[in-house]
Amino acid sequence: MSLIVAVIAVGFACQASAQNVQKRIEHQEKRISQGVRSHKLSHREAAKLRAADGRIRKSAEVDRKHHHGRLTKLERHNLNRRLNENSKSIFREKHERAKKA
């Protein structure tokens, strides 16, 4: 019985982490859109940042496809690292433009 519960718990944890990646990408998209609206990001900068998010999203889809809808610990780590890098890029781009203005 406890083995079944453990398997179900692991399944939910993997699903939750996949949703976490999706939510982070959506949050970054909102940050990019806000940056464009506030004129802290140009449309070109926003397109570059959105393209990076798109590559991360595509990578997550491919990774999930290979593991029956789940992400391995290494894949989650790599996706989070890439999301962190893109988040820093969004911050830098928004604040560099603000400094120039």
trRosetta pair geometry for C-beta under 8 A, 3 or more apart (Angstrom, degrees):
i j d omega theta_ij theta_ji phi_ij phi_ji
1 4 5.9 -54 -158 30 35 111
1 5 6.7 31 149 -15 66 106
2 5 5.4 -51 -148 38 40 114
2 6 6.2 44 151 -23 68 103
3 6 5.6 -53 -148 35 31 113
3 7 6.4 32 153 -19 64 104
4 7 5.8 -54 -149 35 31 111
4 8 6.4 29 153 -16 64 107
5 8 5.8 -56 -147 39 31 111
5 9 6.2 33 153 -22 65 107
6 9 5.6 -54 -146 36 30 113
6 10 6.4 30 156 -18 64 104
7 10 5.9 -53 -149 35 30 110
7 11 6.5 34 151 -21 62 106
8 11 5.6 -54 -151 35 32 116
8 12 6.5 30 153 -16 66 104
9 12 5.8 -55 -149 37 32 109
9 13 6.3 34 152 -21 65 106
10 13 5.6 -53 -146 35 33 114
10 14 6.4 33 155 -18 65 104
11 14 5.9 -55 -150 35 29 109
11 15 6.4 27 153 -16 64 108
11 70 7.6 -93 -134 -89 59 130
12 15 5.6 -55 -145 39 33 112
12 16 6.1 37 154 -23 67 106
13 16 5.6 -52 -145 35 29 113
13 17 6.5 28 155 -18 63 104
14 17 5.9 -54 -149 35 31 108
14 18 6.5 32 151 -19 64 104
14 70 4.1 -4 164 -142 141 106
14 71 6.3 173 -161 42 89 66
15 18 5.7 -54 -152 34 33 112
15 19 6.5 31 151 -16 66 105
15 69 7.7 7 -97 140 83 106
15 70 7.4 -62 -61 -104 57 81
16 19 5.7 -55 -150 39 33 110
16 20 6.2 43 147 -29 65 103
17 20 5.1 -44 -147 28 37 121
17 21 6.8 43 153 -21 63 96
17 71 5.9 -113 105 56 117 122
17 76 5.2 -25 166 -118 138 135
18 21 5.9 -46 -156 28 34 111
18 22 6.8 32 147 -14 62 105
18 60 7.2 138 -144 179 79 115
18 64 6.3 75 -126 -96 131 127
18 69 7.4 -33 -72 166 171 70
18 70 7.0 -116 -47 -131 129 41
18 71 5.6 157 -79 -7 87 112
19 22 5.5 -55 -151 39 38 114
19 23 6.2 38 151 -21 69 105
20 23 5.7 -54 -145 37 30 110
20 24 6.4 31 155 -20 64 105
21 24 5.8 -56 -151 34 29 111
21 25 6.6 29 152 -18 63 105
21 56 7.8 -149 -176 150 106 106
21 60 5.2 166 137 -121 148 150
21 71 7.4 98 -19 -34 145 161
21 76 7.4 -127 -59 -130 119 73
21 79 5.3 -14 -120 143 129 141
21 80 7.5 -103 -98 -69 89 69
21 83 7.0 -150 -140 -53 74 146
22 25 5.8 -55 -151 35 31 111
22 26 6.4 30 152 -17 65 106
22 57 7.8 73 -111 -124 66 93
22 60 7.6 -172 -64 123 72 158
23 26 5.6 -54 -147 38 34 112
23 27 6.2 36 153 -22 66 104
24 27 5.6 -51 -146 35 32 113
24 28 6.4 32 154 -19 64 104
24 80 7.9 100 17 -117 175 67
24 83 5.1 30 134 -167 139 148
24 87 7.9 -66 -179 -64 106 121
25 28 5.8 -54 -149 36 31 111
25 29 6.5 36 150 -23 63 103
25 53 5.3 129 -150 -168 91 106
25 56 6.5 -171 -97 93 114 117
25 57 5.5 89 -139 -76 161 101
25 83 7.1 -96 -69 -116 68 114
26 29 5.6 -51 -151 31 33 115
26 30 6.7 35 150 -19 64 101
27 30 5.7 -52 -154 33 35 112
27 31 6.6 36 148 -19 65 103
28 31 5.4 -50 -149 35 37 115
28 32 6.4 40 151 -21 66 102
28 49 7.6 -142 161 161 107 109
28 53 5.6 -179 98 -99 130 131
28 83 7.2 -141 -41 -157 144 88
28 86 6.3 32 -152 119 154 115
28 87 6.1 -108 -102 -90 113 76
28 90 6.2 -158 -155 -43 92 156
29 32 5.7 -52 -149 34 33 112
29 33 6.3 32 153 -17 65 106
29 50 7.0 64 -116 -115 83 89
29 53 6.4 165 -67 144 84 170
30 33 5.7 -54 -146 39 32 111
30 34 6.2 34 154 -20 65 107
31 34 5.7 -53 -146 37 29 112
31 35 6.4 34 152 -23 62 106
31 87 7.9 61 56 -135 164 74
31 90 5.4 61 117 164 128 147
31 94 7.8 -87 164 -48 97 146
32 35 5.6 -55 -153 33 31 115
32 36 6.7 31 151 -18 65 101
32 41 6.5 -69 -158 66 64 171
32 46 5.1 121 177 -141 105 88
32 49 5.2 -176 -109 100 127 132
32 50 6.1 153 145 -64 168 85
32 53 7.8 -111 -23 -15 147 144
32 90 6.2 -95 -75 -128 78 118
33 36 5.8 -52 -151 33 34 110
33 37 6.4 33 152 -18 66 106
33 46 7.7 87 -81 -146 39 131
34 37 5.6 -54 -147 38 33 113
34 38 6.1 16 159 -6 67 112
35 38 6.1 -63 -140 47 26 99
35 40 4.5 -89 -155 74 78 100
35 41 3.6 54 133 -4 114 119
35 45 7.9 -89 127 104 131 119
35 46 6.7 175 85 -88 110 100
35 90 7.0 -152 -32 -170 152 90
35 93 7.3 56 -180 103 156 103
35 94 4.7 -105 -122 -101 123 108
36 39 7.6 27 180 -78 31 31
36 40 7.9 -82 -54 52 19 66
36 41 5.1 -56 -70 75 58 102
36 42 7.8 25 -117 160 78 8
36 43 6.6 65 -131 -88 118 59
36 46 5.0 10 -69 -70 116 151
39 97 7.8 -147 141 141 62 130
39 101 7.9 92 125 -90 108 155
40 93 7.9 109 138 121 87 73
40 94 4.3 34 140 -154 125 78
40 95 7.6 10 -172 -61 120 31
40 97 5.2 137 -174 80 54 122
40 98 5.4 -8 -130 -58 100 95
41 45 4.6 -131 -164 88 87 122
41 46 4.9 103 136 -59 127 89
41 49 7.5 -51 -152 9 145 141
41 93 5.8 47 -109 132 98 113
41 94 5.8 -44 -54 -92 94 71
41 97 6.4 177 -83 12 36 159
42 45 4.7 97 51 7 78 100
42 46 6.9 -141 93 -4 41 88
42 97 7.1 -178 -23 -111 82 144
43 46 5.5 -53 -146 39 33 114
43 47 6.3 39 153 -24 65 104
44 47 5.7 -51 -148 32 30 112
44 48 6.6 31 153 -19 62 104
45 48 5.7 -55 -153 34 32 113
45 49 6.4 27 153 -14 66 108
45 93 5.0 156 -177 -172 130 133
45 97 7.3 -111 -6 -52 169 136
46 49 5.8 -58 -147 40 32 108
46 50 6.1 31 155 -19 68 108
47 50 5.7 -54 -142 39 29 110
47 51 6.3 35 155 -25 63 105
48 51 5.8 -52 -151 31 28 114
48 52 6.8 30 150 -19 61 102
49 52 5.7 -50 -153 32 35 113
49 53 6.7 34 149 -16 65 103
49 86 6.7 123 -156 -168 80 97
49 89 6.2 179 -111 114 97 114
49 90 5.6 92 -146 -88 142 83
49 93 6.6 -119 -59 25 129 161
50 53 5.5 -52 -150 38 37 112
50 54 6.2 43 149 -24 66 104
51 54 5.4 -51 -148 34 33 117
51 55 6.6 36 152 -21 64 100
52 55 5.8 -50 -152 32 33 111
52 56 6.7 32 150 -17 63 104
52 86 4.8 172 125 -114 128 119
52 89 7.0 33 55 68 170 155
53 56 5.6 -55 -151 37 35 112
53 57 6.2 38 151 -21 68 105
53 86 6.1 138 -71 171 72 157
54 57 5.6 -51 -144 36 32 113
54 58 6.2 32 155 -19 65 106
55 58 5.7 -53 -146 37 30 111
55 59 6.3 34 153 -22 64 106
56 59 5.6 -54 -149 35 31 114
56 60 6.5 33 152 -20 64 104
56 79 6.3 111 -168 -148 98 80
56 82 5.1 175 -107 119 113 127
56 83 6.1 116 -165 -73 157 75
56 86 6.7 -92 -30 -16 145 151
57 60 5.8 -54 -152 34 31 112
57 61 6.6 32 150 -20 64 104
58 61 5.6 -52 -150 34 34 113
58 62 6.4 33 153 -17 66 104
59 62 5.8 -54 -149 37 32 110
59 63 6.2 33 153 -19 65 107
59 79 6.8 -180 103 -99 115 93
59 82 7.5 40 60 54 153 168
60 63 5.7 -54 -145 38 31 113
60 64 6.3 31 156 -19 65 106
60 71 7.0 -37 -149 -87 81 128
60 75 7.8 122 -121 163 60 110
60 79 5.6 69 -85 -118 98 140
61 64 5.9 -56 -148 37 28 109
61 65 6.3 33 153 -25 63 107
62 65 5.6 -53 -150 31 31 115
62 66 6.7 29 154 -19 63 105
63 66 6.0 -59 -156 33 31 110
63 67 6.7 -11 160 14 65 111
63 71 5.5 41 128 -117 123 85
63 72 7.5 -115 -178 18 111 83
63 75 4.4 141 -166 -155 144 142
63 79 7.4 -113 24 -54 160 123
64 67 6.4 -83 -147 55 30 86
64 69 5.3 14 180 -139 101 28
64 70 6.5 136 -135 36 72 15
64 71 6.1 -43 -81 -62 75 77
65 69 7.9 42 -86 -67 31 44
67 70 4.7 -86 122 69 110 80
67 71 6.7 134 64 -94 141 20
67 72 6.2 -175 -81 -41 164 85
67 75 7.7 -152 5 6 145 157
71 75 4.4 -133 -168 93 90 121
71 76 4.8 113 125 -59 127 84
71 79 7.0 -50 -154 4 149 142
72 75 4.6 96 51 6 77 103
72 76 7.0 -141 92 -4 40 86
73 76 5.8 -53 -149 36 30 111
73 77 6.3 34 151 -22 63 107
74 77 5.5 -53 -148 35 31 115
74 78 6.3 28 155 -16 65 106
75 78 5.8 -55 -146 38 31 108
75 79 6.2 30 156 -17 66 108
76 79 5.8 -56 -143 39 29 109
76 80 6.1 27 158 -17 65 109
77 80 6.0 -59 -148 39 25 109
77 81 6.3 28 153 -22 63 107
78 81 5.6 -52 -147 34 31 114
78 82 6.4 28 155 -15 64 106
79 82 5.8 -57 -149 40 31 109
79 83 6.2 31 152 -19 66 107
80 83 5.5 -52 -142 39 33 112
80 84 6.2 38 154 -23 65 103
81 84 5.7 -53 -150 34 29 113
81 85 6.5 31 151 -19 63 104
82 85 5.6 -50 -148 34 34 113
82 86 6.4 30 154 -15 65 105
83 86 5.8 -55 -145 40 32 108
83 87 6.2 38 152 -25 65 105
84 87 5.5 -51 -146 33 30 114
84 88 6.6 31 154 -18 63 103
85 88 5.8 -55 -154 35 31 111
85 89 6.5 33 148 -21 64 105
86 89 5.3 -49 -148 34 38 116
86 90 6.5 44 151 -23 66 98
87 90 5.7 -48 -152 30 33 113
87 91 6.6 33 149 -17 63 104
88 91 5.6 -53 -151 37 35 113
88 92 6.2 34 153 -19 68 107
89 92 5.7 -53 -143 38 31 111
89 93 6.1 30 159 -19 66 108
90 93 6.0 -56 -144 38 26 109
90 94 6.3 22 159 -16 63 111
91 94 6.1 -62 -149 38 25 108
91 95 6.2 6 162 -5 64 115
92 95 6.2 -70 -144 46 24 99
92 96 5.8 27 162 -24 67 110
93 96 6.0 -51 -137 33 24 110
93 97 6.5 21 163 -14 59 108
94 97 6.4 -64 -157 37 24 107
94 98 6.5 23 149 -19 62 111
95 98 5.3 -50 -144 36 39 115
95 99 6.4 43 155 -23 67 101
96 99 5.7 -54 -152 33 32 111
96 100 6.5 30 151 -19 64 106
97 100 5.7 -54 -149 35 34 112
97 101 6.5 36 154 -25 65 105
98 101 5.9 -53 -150 29 31 112
